[in-house]
Amino acid sequence: MHSPSLLQSPYSHFSVIMSNNPSTLPIPLQPDEVMQLRFTELQLSIRAKELLHQSQLSEMGATLANLSLQLDEVKQHVASDVADRNKSLRRLEGSESRLDTLHRKIHNIASNLSATNRRTFLQEKRLSLLRRDIQKVAQSVRPPVLLGTGRFENVIFPEDSPAGARPTLPLPRSGRSRALAEDQDVPQTANAEDSDDNEVDNPEEEDEEED
C-alpha cells in the first residue's frame, strides 16, 4: 500500500497552517498551477506504484530462481537415487545369477560325489571278494603262501633249494603286523603239510626207524 502522504497534495500542510492562523490568508493559486501540481502528484504516485511493482517482481524473480535451483537439486537427487536403484537391481540380478550357478555346481558336485561313492563302494566290494579268492588260492597251494601287503624291497632264494622251491618274500614293516594276523587264520593243515615235506626230505631217518 502507498503512503497517504503521496496521495495528498504537497501544499496541503500550508493550507492547514493558514487555517489555524486567521490573520493570514491563503496564497491564491492559478488554475494552471493547481492542475500542474495535481499532475505532478499523480506522476509521483504512478512512479511509486511502478517502483513497488518492480520491487515485488524482483523479489518474485529471486524466489522463482531459488525455487528453480531447489527443483534442479531435487531432480539431481532423484536421478541419483534412480541410478543407484538401477545399479542395485543389476547387482541383485548378478548375485541371483551367480547364486543359481553356484547351486547348479553344488548339485553337480553332489551328484558326482554320490556316483563316486557308489563306484568306490563297488570297487571295494570287488577288491574284498578278490582278496578272499586270492587268500583261498594261497592257502590251497603246498606249502601255503603267506600273503602280505606293501612293497617288497628284495626277494631271497634259499641256498640249495630243490627244483620248484618258491622264494621267500620278506614282509615290509607296514605289512608285518597284518601278515602275522593273517598267519593266525591259516588252518592247521599247513603245519601238517610242512611236516610231511620234512619227512620226504629225510628218507634216511625213515630207514633207521624201520631197522
C-alpha positions as CSV (number, residue, x, y, z in Angstrom):
1,M,0.0,0.0,0.0
2,H,1.1,3.5,-0.8
3,S,1.9,6.1,1.9
4,P,-1.0,8.5,2.4
5,S,1.4,11.4,2.0
6,L,1.9,10.5,-1.6
7,L,-1.9,10.8,-2.3
8,Q,-2.2,14.2,-0.7
9,S,-1.2,17.5,-2.2
10,P,2.3,18.7,-1.4
11,Y,0.8,22.0,-0.4
12,S,-2.0,20.8,1.8
13,H,0.0,21.4,5.0
14,F,0.2,25.1,4.1
15,S,-3.5,25.4,3.9
16,V,-3.7,23.7,7.4
17,I,-1.3,26.2,8.8
18,M,-3.2,29.1,7.2
19,S,-6.5,27.9,8.5
20,N,-5.1,27.7,12.0
21,N,-3.9,31.3,11.7
22,P,-6.9,33.5,10.9
23,S,-4.7,36.6,10.5
24,T,-3.1,35.0,7.4
25,L,-4.8,34.5,4.1
26,P,-4.3,31.5,1.7
27,I,-1.9,32.2,-1.1
28,P,-4.0,32.4,-4.2
29,L,-3.0,29.8,-7.0
30,Q,-3.8,30.0,-10.6
31,P,-5.8,27.1,-12.1
32,D,-2.9,26.1,-14.2
33,E,-0.7,25.8,-11.2
34,V,-3.2,23.7,-9.4
35,M,-3.5,21.5,-12.4
36,Q,0.2,21.2,-12.7
37,L,0.5,20.3,-9.0
38,R,-2.2,17.7,-9.4
39,F,-0.5,16.2,-12.4
40,T,2.9,16.1,-10.6
41,E,1.3,14.4,-7.7
42,L,-0.3,11.8,-10.0
43,Q,3.0,11.2,-11.7
44,L,4.7,10.7,-8.4
45,S,2.0,8.3,-7.3
46,I,2.3,6.3,-10.5
47,R,6.1,6.2,-10.2
48,A,5.8,4.9,-6.6
49,K,3.5,2.2,-7.8
50,E,5.9,1.2,-10.6
51,L,8.8,1.0,-8.1
52,L,6.7,-1.1,-5.8
53,H,5.7,-3.4,-8.6
54,Q,9.3,-3.7,-9.8
55,S,10.5,-4.5,-6.3
56,Q,7.8,-7.1,-6.0
57,L,8.7,-8.5,-9.4
58,S,12.4,-8.6,-8.4
59,E,11.5,-10.5,-5.2
60,M,9.3,-12.9,-7.1
61,G,12.1,-13.4,-9.7
62,A,14.6,-14.2,-6.9
63,T,12.1,-16.5,-5.3
64,L,11.5,-18.3,-8.7
65,A,15.2,-18.6,-9.2
66,N,15.7,-20.1,-5.8
67,L,12.8,-22.5,-6.4
68,S,14.3,-23.4,-9.8
69,L,17.7,-24.2,-8.1
70,Q,15.9,-26.3,-5.5
71,L,13.9,-28.1,-8.2
72,D,17.2,-28.8,-10.1
73,E,18.7,-30.2,-6.9
74,V,15.7,-32.4,-6.3
75,K,15.9,-33.6,-9.9
76,Q,19.6,-34.4,-9.4
77,H,18.8,-36.3,-6.2
78,V,16.0,-38.2,-7.9
79,A,18.2,-39.1,-10.9
80,S,21.0,-40.2,-8.5
81,D,18.5,-42.3,-6.5
82,V,17.2,-43.9,-9.7
83,A,20.7,-44.6,-10.9
84,D,21.6,-46.2,-7.5
85,R,18.4,-48.2,-7.5
86,N,19.1,-49.5,-11.1
87,K,22.7,-50.3,-10.1
88,S,21.4,-52.2,-7.0
89,L,18.9,-54.1,-9.2
90,R,21.7,-55.0,-11.6
91,R,23.9,-56.2,-8.7
92,L,21.0,-58.2,-7.3
93,E,20.3,-59.8,-10.6
94,G,24.0,-60.6,-11.0
95,S,24.0,-62.1,-7.4
96,E,21.0,-64.2,-8.2
97,S,22.6,-65.4,-11.4
98,R,25.8,-66.3,-9.6
99,L,23.8,-68.0,-6.8
100,D,21.9,-70.1,-9.4
101,T,25.2,-71.1,-11.0
102,L,26.6,-72.0,-7.6
103,H,23.5,-74.1,-6.8
104,R,23.9,-75.9,-10.1
105,K,27.6,-76.5,-9.4
106,I,26.8,-77.8,-5.9
107,H,24.1,-80.1,-7.3
108,N,26.6,-81.4,-10.0
109,I,29.3,-81.9,-7.3
110,A,26.8,-83.7,-5.1
111,S,25.7,-86.0,-8.0
112,N,29.4,-86.7,-8.9
113,L,30.3,-87.4,-5.3
114,S,27.4,-89.8,-5.0
115,A,28.4,-91.6,-8.2
116,T,32.0,-91.7,-7.0
117,N,31.0,-93.1,-3.6
118,R,28.9,-95.7,-5.4
119,R,31.8,-96.7,-7.7
120,T,34.2,-96.7,-4.7
121,F,31.8,-99.0,-2.8
122,L,31.6,-101.4,-5.7
123,Q,35.3,-101.4,-6.2
124,E,35.9,-102.0,-2.5
125,K,33.4,-104.9,-2.7
126,R,35.2,-106.3,-5.7
127,L,38.6,-105.9,-4.0
128,S,37.3,-107.7,-0.9
129,L,36.0,-110.6,-3.0
130,L,39.2,-110.7,-5.0
131,R,41.3,-110.7,-1.8
132,R,39.2,-113.5,-0.4
133,D,39.7,-115.5,-3.5
134,I,43.5,-114.8,-3.5
135,Q,43.7,-116.0,0.1
136,K,41.8,-119.1,-0.7
137,V,44.2,-119.8,-3.6
138,A,47.2,-119.0,-1.5
139,Q,46.1,-121.4,1.3
140,S,45.3,-124.2,-1.1
141,V,48.8,-124.4,-2.6
142,R,51.5,-126.5,-0.9
143,P,53.3,-125.1,1.0
144,P,50.8,-122.3,1.8
145,V,51.9,-118.8,0.7
146,L,51.9,-116.2,3.3
147,L,50.4,-113.1,1.8
148,G,51.5,-109.6,2.8
149,T,50.6,-106.0,1.7
150,G,53.1,-103.3,0.9
151,R,56.2,-103.0,-1.3
152,F,58.8,-105.7,-1.2
153,E,62.3,-104.5,-1.3
154,N,64.0,-107.8,-2.3
155,V,63.3,-111.5,-2.8
156,I,65.5,-114.1,-1.0
157,F,66.0,-117.5,-2.5
158,P,67.2,-120.2,0.0
159,E,70.5,-121.8,-0.7
160,D,70.5,-125.3,-2.3
161,S,66.8,-125.1,-2.8
162,P,65.3,-128.0,-4.7
163,A,63.7,-127.6,-8.0
164,G,60.3,-125.9,-7.8
165,A,61.0,-124.2,-4.5
166,R,59.3,-120.9,-4.0
167,P,61.3,-117.8,-3.0
168,T,60.9,-116.3,0.4
169,L,59.3,-112.9,0.3
170,P,60.4,-110.6,3.1
171,L,57.5,-108.6,4.6
172,P,57.7,-104.8,4.7
173,R,57.4,-103.1,8.1
174,S,54.0,-101.8,7.3
175,G,52.6,-105.3,6.5
176,R,54.2,-107.4,9.2
177,S,51.5,-107.0,11.8
178,R,48.8,-107.6,9.2
179,A,50.7,-110.6,7.9
180,L,51.0,-112.0,11.4
181,A,47.3,-111.5,11.9
182,E,46.6,-113.3,8.7
183,D,49.0,-116.1,9.6
184,Q,46.9,-116.9,12.6
185,D,44.0,-117.5,10.3
186,V,45.9,-120.1,8.3
187,P,44.5,-123.6,9.0
188,Q,46.5,-126.2,10.8
189,T,46.8,-128.3,7.7
190,A,49.7,-126.1,6.7
191,N,51.8,-127.4,9.6
192,A,50.9,-130.9,8.8
193,E,51.9,-130.4,5.2
194,D,55.2,-128.9,6.4
195,S,55.8,-132.0,8.5
196,D,55.1,-134.2,5.5
197,D,57.5,-132.3,3.4
198,N,60.2,-132.7,6.1
199,E,59.6,-136.4,6.2
200,V,60.0,-136.6,2.4
201,D,63.2,-134.6,2.5
202,N,64.8,-137.0,5.2
203,P,64.4,-140.6,3.9
204,E,67.4,-141.8,5.9
205,E,65.5,-141.2,9.2
206,E,62.7,-143.4,8.0
207,D,65.1,-146.3,7.2
208,E,66.6,-146.1,10.6
209,E,63.2,-146.4,12.3
210,E,62.3,-149.4,10.2
211,D,65.6,-151.3,11.3
